[in-house]
Amino acid sequence: PADVPCEREADLSLDYRLFEGSHTADIAGPSGNKSGDILSKKLMIAVLKETSKALEEKKIDCVIQALEAED
């Protein structure tokens, strides 16, 4: 049957080269963050507000309110 889980021999592993180079700027990872790449909280809230207006997304509004409440 199609709904029976298959047994895998090993865990999924990814080649480290996938996470190196200029094409990986949008990949979040523990070693991928550089001090210049980290958004300030105010900038992150501003970006979320723009996204919320563009998408008319109420869930993003809740995230914005929670971030602003932390200050």
DSSP file (Angstrom, degrees, kcal/mol; ACC not computed):
  #  RESIDUE AA STRUCTURE BP1 BP2  ACC     N-H-->O    O-->H-N    N-H-->O    O-->H-N    TCO  KAPPA ALPHA  PHI   PSI    X-CA   Y-CA   Z-CA
    1    1 A P    >         0   0    0      0, 0.0     3,-0.9     0, 0.0     0, 0.0   0.000 360.0 360.0 360.0 153.1    0.0    0.0    0.0
    2    2 A A  T 3   +     0   0    0      1,-0.2     0, 0.0     3,-0.0     0, 0.0   0.694 360.0  61.9 -75.7 -20.2    1.1    3.6   -0.7
    3    3 A D  T 3  S+     0   0    0      2,-0.1    -1,-0.2     0, 0.0     0, 0.0   0.315  76.1 107.0 -93.6  11.2    0.4    4.8    2.9
    4    4 A V  S <  S-     0   0    0     -3,-0.9     2,-0.1     1,-0.0     0, 0.0  -0.774  74.8-120.3 -88.7 126.1    3.0    2.5    4.5
    5    5 A P        -     0   0    0      0, 0.0     2,-0.3     0, 0.0    -2,-0.1  -0.371  26.0-129.0 -66.4 143.2    6.1    4.4    5.7
    6    6 A C        -     0   0    0     -2,-0.1     2,-0.4     1,-0.0     0, 0.0  -0.658  16.6-117.4 -92.7 149.7    9.3    3.2    4.1
    7    7 A E        -     0   0    0     -2,-0.3     2,-0.4     2,-0.0    -1,-0.0  -0.718  27.7-152.8 -84.8 130.5   12.4    2.3    6.2
    8    8 A R        -     0   0    0     -2,-0.4     3,-0.1     1,-0.1     0, 0.0  -0.836  12.0-144.2-106.0 143.8   15.4    4.5    5.5
    9    9 A E  S    S+     0   0    0     -2,-0.4     2,-0.3     1,-0.1    -1,-0.1   0.867  79.2   6.4 -73.0 -37.0   18.9    3.3    5.9
   10   10 A A  S    S-     0   0    0      3,-0.0    -1,-0.1     1,-0.0     3,-0.1  -0.936  83.0 -89.1-144.4 163.3   20.4    6.7    7.1
   11   11 A D        -     0   0    0     -2,-0.3     2,-0.2     1,-0.1    -2,-0.0  -0.295  57.9 -87.3 -66.5 158.2   19.3   10.2    8.1
   12   12 A L        -     0   0    0     -2,-0.0     2,-0.4     2,-0.0    -1,-0.1  -0.501  49.9-170.6 -66.8 131.6   19.2   12.8    5.4
   13   13 A S        -     0   0    0     -2,-0.2     2,-0.4    -3,-0.1    -3,-0.0  -0.975   8.5-154.0-128.0 145.1   22.5   14.5    4.9
   14   14 A L        -     0   0    0     -2,-0.4     2,-0.2     2,-0.0    -2,-0.0  -0.921  25.3-110.6-118.9 141.7   23.4   17.5    2.9
   15   15 A D    >   -     0   0    0     -2,-0.4     3,-2.0     1,-0.1     4,-0.3  -0.502  23.5-130.9 -69.8 134.7   26.7   18.4    1.3
   16   16 A Y  G >  S+     0   0    0      1,-0.3     3,-1.6    -2,-0.2    -1,-0.1   0.753 102.0  72.2 -59.2 -25.4   28.3   21.4    3.0
   17   17 A R  G >  S+     0   0    0      1,-0.3     3,-1.1     2,-0.2    -1,-0.3   0.714  83.6  68.9 -66.6 -19.4   28.9   23.1   -0.4
   18   18 A L  G <  S+     0   0    0     -3,-2.0    -1,-0.3     1,-0.2    -2,-0.2   0.762 101.7  46.8 -66.5 -23.3   25.2   23.8   -0.6
   19   19 A F  G <  S+     0   0    0     -3,-1.6     2,-0.3    -4,-0.3    -1,-0.2   0.152 100.0  82.8-107.4  17.3   25.5   26.3    2.2
   20   20 A E    <   +     0   0    0     -3,-1.1     3,-0.2     3,-0.0     2,-0.1  -0.861  67.7  37.6-118.9 154.8   28.6   28.1    0.9
   21   21 A G  S >  S-     0   0    0     -2,-0.3     3,-1.2     1,-0.2    -3,-0.0  -0.261  96.1 -60.4 100.5 175.3   29.0   30.9   -1.6
   22   22 A S  G >  S+     0   0    0      1,-0.3     3,-1.0     2,-0.1    -1,-0.2   0.719 121.9  67.9 -71.7 -22.0   27.1   34.0   -2.6
   23   23 A H  G 3  S+     0   0    0      1,-0.2     3,-0.3    -3,-0.2    -1,-0.3   0.530  90.2  66.1 -75.8  -4.3   24.0   32.2   -3.6
   24   24 A T  G X   +     0   0    0     -3,-1.2     3,-1.7     1,-0.2    -1,-0.2   0.213  59.7 113.1-103.3  15.6   23.3   31.2    0.1
   25   25 A A  T <  S+     0   0    0     -3,-1.0    -1,-0.2     1,-0.3    -2,-0.1   0.803  80.1  48.8 -59.4 -29.7   22.6   34.7    1.5
   26   26 A D  T 3  S+     0   0    0     -3,-0.3     2,-0.5     2,-0.1    -1,-0.3   0.469  87.1 101.3 -91.1  -1.5   18.9   33.8    2.2
   27   27 A I    <   -     0   0    0     -3,-1.7     2,-0.5     5,-0.1    -3,-0.0  -0.732  65.2-145.0 -87.1 124.2   19.6   30.5    3.9
   28   28 A A        +     0   0    0     -2,-0.5    -2,-0.1     3,-0.0     3,-0.0  -0.761  36.7 142.6 -89.8 130.2   19.4   30.7    7.7
   29   29 A G    >>  -     0   0    0     -2,-0.5     4,-0.8     1,-0.1     3,-0.5  -0.981  61.0-102.5-159.9 162.2   21.8   28.5    9.5
   30   30 A P  T 34 S+     0   0    0      0, 0.0     3,-0.2     0, 0.0    -1,-0.1   0.841 122.7  31.8 -62.3 -33.7   23.9   28.5   12.6
   31   31 A S  T 34 S+     0   0    0      1,-0.1    -3,-0.0    -3,-0.0     0, 0.0   0.477 106.5  73.8-101.4  -2.1   27.1   29.2   10.7
   32   32 A G  T <4 S+     0   0    0     -3,-0.5     2,-0.3     2,-0.0    -1,-0.1   0.635  72.9  98.4 -85.8 -13.8   25.6   31.2    7.9
   33   33 A N     <  -     0   0    0     -4,-0.8     2,-0.3    -3,-0.2    -5,-0.0  -0.585  50.2-173.7 -80.0 133.0   25.0   34.4   10.0
   34   34 A K    >>  -     0   0    0     -2,-0.3     3,-1.9     1,-0.1     4,-0.6  -0.905  37.6-112.5-118.5 153.0   27.5   37.2    9.7
   35   35 A S  G >4 S+     0   0    0     -2,-0.3     3,-0.6     1,-0.3    -1,-0.1   0.820 117.7  52.1 -57.0 -33.0   27.3   40.2   11.9
   36   36 A G  G 34 S+     0   0    0      1,-0.2    -1,-0.3    -3,-0.0    -3,-0.0   0.645 103.7  59.0 -76.8 -14.5   26.4   42.4    8.9
   37   37 A D  G <4 S+     0   0    0     -3,-1.9     2,-0.4     2,-0.1    -1,-0.2   0.562  79.2 103.4 -91.0  -9.8   23.6   40.2    7.9
   38   38 A I    <<  -     0   0    0     -4,-0.6     2,-0.2    -3,-0.6    -5,-0.0  -0.623  67.6-135.6 -82.5 125.1   21.6   40.5   11.1
   39   39 A L        -     0   0    0     -2,-0.4     2,-0.1     1,-0.1    -2,-0.1  -0.511  18.6-118.9 -75.1 142.3   18.5   42.8   10.9
   40   40 A S     >  -     0   0    0     -2,-0.2     4,-2.6     1,-0.1     5,-0.2  -0.453  26.5-113.9 -72.4 158.0   17.9   45.2   13.7
   41   41 A K  H  > S+     0   0    0      1,-0.2     4,-2.3     2,-0.2     5,-0.2   0.900 117.2  51.1 -61.6 -40.8   14.6   44.6   15.4
   42   42 A K  H  > S+     0   0    0      1,-0.2     4,-2.2     2,-0.2    -1,-0.2   0.905 111.5  47.2 -64.3 -41.3   13.3   48.0   14.2
   43   43 A L  H  > S+     0   0    0      2,-0.2     4,-2.5     1,-0.2    -2,-0.2   0.896 110.6  52.4 -66.7 -39.7   14.2   47.2   10.6
   44   44 A M  H  X S+     0   0    0     -4,-2.6     4,-2.4     1,-0.2    -2,-0.2   0.914 110.0  48.6 -62.5 -42.5   12.6   43.7   10.9
   45   45 A I  H  X S+     0   0    0     -4,-2.3     4,-2.3     2,-0.2    -1,-0.2   0.905 110.8  51.2 -64.0 -41.1    9.4   45.3   12.2
   46   46 A A  H  X S+     0   0    0     -4,-2.2     4,-2.0     2,-0.2    -2,-0.2   0.913 111.1  47.6 -62.3 -42.9    9.4   47.8    9.3
   47   47 A V  H  X S+     0   0    0     -4,-2.5     4,-2.4     1,-0.2    -2,-0.2   0.908 111.5  50.8 -64.8 -41.7    9.9   45.1    6.7
   48   48 A L  H  X S+     0   0    0     -4,-2.4     4,-2.7     1,-0.2    -2,-0.2   0.886 108.3  52.5 -63.6 -38.4    7.1   43.0    8.3
   49   49 A K  H  X S+     0   0    0     -4,-2.3     4,-2.3     2,-0.2    -1,-0.2   0.915 110.0  48.0 -64.1 -42.4    4.8   46.1    8.2
   50   50 A E  H  X S+     0   0    0     -4,-2.0     4,-2.2     2,-0.2    -2,-0.2   0.919 113.5  47.8 -62.4 -43.2    5.5   46.5    4.5
   51   51 A T  H  X S+     0   0    0     -4,-2.4     4,-2.5     1,-0.2     5,-0.2   0.901 110.1  52.5 -64.0 -41.2    4.9   42.9    3.9
   52   52 A S  H  X>S+     0   0    0     -4,-2.7     4,-2.0     1,-0.2     5,-1.0   0.911 110.2  47.5 -62.1 -43.5    1.7   42.9    5.9
   53   53 A K  H  <5S+     0   0    0     -4,-2.3    -1,-0.2     1,-0.2    -2,-0.2   0.913 113.6  48.2 -63.8 -42.0    0.3   45.9    3.9
   54   54 A A  H  <5S+     0   0    0     -4,-2.2    -2,-0.2     1,-0.2    -1,-0.2   0.887 124.0  30.5 -66.5 -39.0    1.2   44.2    0.6
   55   55 A L  H  <5S-     0   0    0     -4,-2.5    -1,-0.2    -5,-0.2    -2,-0.2   0.588  94.8-134.4 -95.8 -11.9   -0.3   40.9    1.5
   56   56 A E  T  <5 +     0   0    0     -4,-2.0     2,-0.6    -5,-0.2    -3,-0.2   0.936  46.6 168.4  52.1  48.6   -3.1   42.2    3.8
   57   57 A E     >< -     0   0    0     -5,-1.0     4,-1.0    -6,-0.2    -1,-0.2  -0.834  31.5-167.2-102.3 118.5   -2.0   39.4    6.1
   58   58 A K  H  > S+     0   0    0     -2,-0.6     4,-1.6     1,-0.2    -1,-0.1   0.792  85.8  62.4 -75.0 -29.1   -3.4   39.4    9.7
   59   59 A K  H  > S+     0   0    0      1,-0.2     4,-1.6     2,-0.2    -1,-0.2   0.888 102.3  51.3 -64.6 -37.4   -1.0   36.8   11.0
   60   60 A I  H  > S+     0   0    0      1,-0.2     4,-2.5     2,-0.2    -1,-0.2   0.879 104.5  57.9 -65.9 -36.5    2.0   39.1   10.2
   61   61 A D  H  X S+     0   0    0     -4,-1.0     4,-2.4     1,-0.2    -1,-0.2   0.884 104.7  51.5 -59.7 -38.0    0.1   41.9   12.1
   62   62 A C  H  X S+     0   0    0     -4,-1.6     4,-2.1     2,-0.2    -1,-0.2   0.889 109.3  49.6 -65.9 -39.2    0.1   39.6   15.2
   63   63 A V  H  X S+     0   0    0     -4,-1.6     4,-2.4     2,-0.2    -2,-0.2   0.916 110.7  50.4 -64.6 -43.1    3.9   39.0   14.9
   64   64 A I  H  X S+     0   0    0     -4,-2.5     4,-2.6     1,-0.2     5,-0.2   0.931 110.4  49.2 -60.5 -46.6    4.5   42.8   14.6
   65   65 A Q  H  X S+     0   0    0     -4,-2.4     4,-1.9     1,-0.2    -1,-0.2   0.892 111.1  49.9 -61.7 -40.1    2.4   43.5   17.7
   66   66 A A  H  X S+     0   0    0     -4,-2.1     4,-1.0     2,-0.2    -1,-0.2   0.907 111.9  47.7 -66.0 -41.5    4.3   40.8   19.7
   67   67 A L  H  X S+     0   0    0     -4,-2.4     4,-0.6     1,-0.2     3,-0.5   0.903 113.0  48.1 -66.0 -41.1    7.7   42.2   18.6
   68   68 A E  H >< S+     0   0    0     -4,-2.6     3,-0.8     1,-0.2    -1,-0.2   0.838 106.5  57.9 -68.6 -31.8    6.7   45.7   19.5
   69   69 A A  H 3< S+     0   0    0     -4,-1.9    -1,-0.2     1,-0.2    -2,-0.2   0.755  95.1  65.9 -69.5 -24.0    5.3   44.6   22.9
   70   70 A E  H 3<        0   0    0     -4,-1.0    -1,-0.2    -3,-0.5    -2,-0.2   0.781 360.0 360.0 -68.2 -26.1    8.7   43.2   23.8
   71   71 A D    <<        0   0    0     -3,-0.8    -1,-0.3    -4,-0.6    -2,-0.2   0.475 360.0 360.0 -78.0 360.0   10.2   46.7   23.8
